[in-house]
């Protein structure tokens, strides 16, 4: 029995766009570069947070570290998205 929806998602298929990038493409290289930069920034924030522990700057350093962690997670998700070609 069909619901009349012949969209690919309705048939259990994923939609792929021909312009999406794949591993080795410039888009993939850019995504990896941005992920690496986000990881480097996170490392700086970790060091700043450690240095700020027990000081008045600890809360700001913790917020900065949390933001850096979120950025790494977002960049990791983007790399996966690019690699899968969604």
N, C-alpha and C positions, 0 to 999 in steps of 0.2 A: 504494500500500500504506500503510495507516494503522497507527500504533502504538497506536491506541485512545485516544490523548490528544487530546481535543477542546478543551483549554485554548487561549485566544487566543494565548499565546506559541508554542504548538506549530504554529499556523497562520501564524506570521510576523506576527502583529498585536501591538500593545502594549495593555496594560491601562490604561484611564484611569478615574479615580475622579471621580464627579460633583462632589464637594466640593472638588476641587483648584482652585487659583486660577489666574488668567491675568493678562496684562499689564493694568495699570490697576486691578486689584482691590486691596483693602486688604492682602491677603497679599503682593502684588507690591510695593506701596509700602513695606511693612515690610521686605521683603528688600532693596530698594534702599537704604533708610535704614541698615540694618545693614551693608551692603557699604560704603557711604560712610563710616560710623564706623570700620570696620575699616581702610579705606585711610588715614584720618586718623591712626589709632593707629600704623599702619605707618610713616607719615611721621615721627612723633615718635620711633619706634624707630630709624629711619635716622639721624636727627639725633643721637640719644643714642649710637649706635654710632660715628658719625664722631668725636664728642667724646671717646669713650672709647678710641679707637685709641692704642696705645702705653702704656696705663695698666693698672693691676691690674683695672679694671672691664671691660676689653675682652671677656673671655670671657662675662661675664654679659650685656653689651650685645649680643653676637653671638647668644646664646641667646634673648634677648628679641626680637631682630629676626627670627630664624628662626620663633619662635612667631607673630609678627605676620604674617609671610608665609603661614604655614599657615592662619591665620584668614581672610586675604583670599582665598586659594584656595578655602576651604570656603564662604565667603559667595558667591563668584562661581559656584560649582557650584550652590548653592541657588537663586540667581536664575535660572539656566538651567533648573533643574528646575521652578521655579514657572512660568516663561514657557512651557515646553513642556506643562505641565499633566499631568505624570506623577503 
